[in-house]
Amino acid sequence: MNAFDLLPLARALGWALLHSLWQGAVVGLLAAGCLHAARDWAPAIRYRLAATSLAIIILAFAGTFVWMLPHGNAALSAEGALLAPILGSNSFGGRWPQLWASIASWVPWLTLVWGLGLGLRLFKVAGGLVWLYGPCLDGAEPPPNDWQRRFDALHRTSGIRRMVRFASSRSVDSLLVLGWLRPVILVPTSAFLAMPPEALEALLIHELAHIRRGDYLANLVQTLAESLLFYHPAVWWLSGRIRQEREHCCDDAAVQACGDPILYASALLGLEELRTQPKLIPDLAVAASGGRLMSRIQRLLRPRPMSGAISPALFLLPACLLAAMLGTASLTARPADELKPTAAPKSETKAEEPVDMDFKQIVIKHQPEAPSYPPEAKEAGIQGTVVVLLTIDVEGLVSSAKAISGPEELHECAVDYAKAWIFEPAKLNGKSVPARFKLTMPFRLL
């Protein structure tokens, strides 16, 4: 027994991490095609497409982990059978099991590396939260009285029923929203003096749109998803698209309210000129400066024409995403024996390959009495532990037994004793299968 057998959580998590590579790639490619098909449509549609795709990647990762967890050592055989039809077992000759076992031995180390990366990511997220709710929020001051009245009027017309705190801060260089249940809008102190009132009002409408949509909570969940699968390029690409389309949605709300896209574009440029540290505000905060600024301004000044009919490719989105989800579930949830490549028809049916299992997974039906100590070994004072490799058939009867370690003088006695055991049939996914496992027998002289 090695560390791989002692860490079922690490093993299951490691396989889930490996599978997430191709799962994320498939969903990412489907999302790229769907987003391209929806390029002339409202940003709210593209936002939902990107968010749904990211959610599918996370659900596929979680589902794979949950399925792998209870299958014990049989998961190794299932995984080998899973890739054998894809890579072709014949192309590796008889070395495929050894190759797959070699890959499997690194899975716990992969889990360890992922855990270290996740810890670093969460440490960075925690640092951002501490800064936002510490120095950033503690330094907030009441805005000028006339601006508080302006904001109250904008709040009443925004349709937001929750109380929203409005404050100025010297710690930030862009408008941003903090909190979900008790949201706060922070405005740079310099913006009240450097920006025209109409431009600043348009930016405040943008932030109120974030609050109305619940973007702060969505952004927090998105940040946790980024941390969970920090190693996957598709996750980062989709996350970037989500933030970009989120800003586009709020830009449209601001332009619709102020009625002047040029004024709003000028407000974005004016806000950018006030910024002194482009990377000051962490991604956890929903800021007016988020997304790609030049892309946002170009979109406002040169909007794409909206097509009059829905692109046929857009109708393929639910089918594509559903197919990706079902494909992920079926490939990871099918039993190992169903995943093995179908052999060419033969005159004789090939015996089913036994599944490697741990002795703890086997239920004992009959255990014979301990055998007599071999006289020759007793006279020679030989003692020790013999390990016998047992193979049982689908009825739980011993079909073969071979001593693989221990004193040779005790091998024959241990094998004969092992053959007298009777076990309950081994189960894999509810089906009786032949199994192979190790039986340890100690021989001690009293």
MOPE-V293288 format. One record per helix or strand. SS is the DSSP state (@ for helix, = for strand). FROM is the first residue (numbers start at 1). LEN is the number of residues. If there is no record, write none. Layout:
ss:from:len
SS:FROM:LEN
SS:FROM:LEN
//
This chain:
ss:from:len
@:3:4
@:8:30
@:43:27
@:74:14
@:89:4
@:96:10
@:107:32
=:141:2
@:145:14
=:165:5
=:176:3
=:184:5
@:191:4
@:197:17
@:215:14
@:233:26
@:261:14
=:286:2
@:293:9
@:312:22
@:336:4
=:355:2
@:359:3
=:364:3
@:375:5
=:384:9
=:397:9
@:408:12
=:422:2
=:426:3
=:431:3
=:435:9
//
